[in-house]
Amino acid sequence: MHKYLDQLENKIENMKLRGFLFNRYYNIRDLYWAVLYTAAFGLLAGIGNALPELQSGLADILYAFAQGFLNNTYLSIFISIVFAKIINLLNKSKNIRIYGNLVAFFTQLLFLAWHYFIGTQNPIAAISLQAILAFILTNYQITAVKNSKI
């Protein structure tokens, strides 16, 4: 995927908006990972928040899903941009996997605190599926970063 994103970045190199959208601090690979993390984390937080409500009616399940999804997405939009950039910047480290997983762990703690702070119905349930996916996606991104020539 990184090869395709590099080709896409080379194609838009001479466009006028390229300097505004992507610069030396942020590139199209970072945007790809930020969108992926935001969408996946939001969906899983919604599903996780709705799981304890399965014995309730459909309205309660949908409300719990929407609450988990939206409460997570508010923070995830901002955190995922920074998180993806940190993982991509760690490519020069020989301990990228350890540092990347530590960043993922502390990010998940931040999400848990956020869910408690904002008042999600089931904060631990909302974060549990997301935390599992966070470590899977982080290790997938680390593998992609290590295999690409960034």
C-alpha positions in Angstrom: 0.0 0.0 0.0 2.8 2.4 0.8 4.2 1.9 -2.8 0.8 3.0 -4.2 0.7 6.0 -1.8 4.2 7.0 -2.8 3.2 6.9 -6.5 0.1 8.9 -5.8 2.2 11.5 -3.9 4.6 11.7 -6.9 1.6 12.3 -9.2 0.3 15.2 -7.2 3.7 16.7 -6.6 3.2 19.5 -9.1 -0.3 20.4 -8.1 -1.1 23.8 -6.5 -2.9 22.4 -3.4 -0.1 19.8 -2.7 1.9 22.3 -0.6 -1.2 23.2 1.4 -2.5 19.6 1.9 0.8 17.7 2.3 4.1 19.2 3.3 7.4 18.0 4.8 5.6 17.4 8.2 2.6 15.5 6.9 2.2 13.3 3.8 -0.4 11.1 2.1 0.7 8.0 4.0 -0.1 9.7 7.3 -3.5 10.7 6.0 -4.2 7.1 4.9 -3.4 5.7 8.3 -5.3 8.5 10.1 -8.5 7.8 8.2 -8.1 4.1 8.7 -7.5 4.4 12.4 -10.4 6.9 12.9 -13.0 4.8 11.0 -12.0 1.5 12.5 -11.7 2.8 16.1 -15.1 4.6 15.8 -16.9 1.5 14.5 -15.4 -0.8 17.1 -16.1 1.6 19.9 -19.7 1.8 18.8 -20.0 -2.0 18.6 -18.3 -2.4 21.9 -20.6 0.1 23.6 -23.7 -1.6 22.1 -22.7 -5.2 23.1 -23.9 -4.9 26.8 -27.2 -3.5 25.5 -28.1 -6.6 23.3 -30.9 -7.7 25.7 -32.5 -4.2 25.4 -34.6 -3.0 22.4 -33.2 -2.0 19.1 -33.5 1.7 20.0 -31.2 1.2 23.0 -28.7 -0.8 20.9 -28.6 1.9 18.2 -28.3 4.7 20.8 -25.4 2.9 22.5 -23.7 2.3 19.1 -24.1 6.0 18.1 -22.9 7.2 21.5 -19.8 5.0 21.4 -19.0 5.8 17.7 -19.5 9.6 18.1 -17.7 9.9 21.4 -14.8 8.0 20.1 -14.6 9.8 16.7 -14.5 13.2 18.3 -11.1 12.4 19.9 -9.9 10.0 17.2 -9.9 12.6 14.5 -7.2 14.5 16.3 -5.3 11.6 17.9 -5.1 9.4 14.8 -3.4 12.2 12.8 -0.6 12.4 15.5 -0.6 8.7 16.1 0.0 7.7 12.5 2.7 10.3 12.1 4.5 9.1 15.2 4.5 5.5 13.9 5.8 6.7 10.5 8.5 8.7 12.2 9.7 5.7 14.3 10.9 4.0 11.1 14.5 5.0 11.9 14.4 3.4 15.3 15.6 -0.2 15.6 13.0 -0.7 18.4 10.1 0.5 16.3 7.8 -2.4 17.3 8.3 -1.8 21.1 7.9 2.0 20.8 5.0 1.7 18.5 3.2 -0.7 20.8 3.9 1.6 23.8 2.4 4.5 21.9 -0.6 2.4 21.1 -1.0 1.4 24.7 -0.9 4.9 26.0 -3.2 6.1 23.3 -5.8 3.4 24.4 -5.4 4.6 28.0 -6.2 8.1 26.7 -9.3 6.9 24.9 -10.5 5.1 28.0 -10.1 8.2 30.1 -11.9 10.2 27.4 -14.8 7.8 27.4 -15.1 8.1 31.2 -14.8 11.9 31.0 -17.4 12.4 28.2 -19.8 9.9 29.8 -20.1 6.9 27.5 -22.5 4.3 28.9 -20.0 1.4 28.8 -16.5 2.9 28.6 -14.6 -0.4 29.1 -16.8 -2.2 26.7 -16.4 0.6 24.2 -12.6 0.5 24.4 -12.0 -3.3 24.6 -12.5 -4.1 20.9 -10.8 -0.9 19.8 -7.7 -1.8 21.9 -7.4 -5.2 20.3 -7.6 -3.6 16.8 -5.2 -0.8 17.8 -2.5 -3.3 18.5 -3.2 -5.3 15.3 -3.3 -2.2 13.1 -0.2 -0.7 14.8 1.8 -3.8 14.1 0.4 -3.9 10.6 1.5 -0.3 10.1 4.9 -1.0 11.6 5.4 -3.9 9.2 4.3 -1.7 6.3 6.7 1.1 7.4 9.6 -1.4 7.8 9.0 -2.9 4.4 8.7 0.4 2.5 11.5 2.7 1.6 10.3 5.9 3.4 
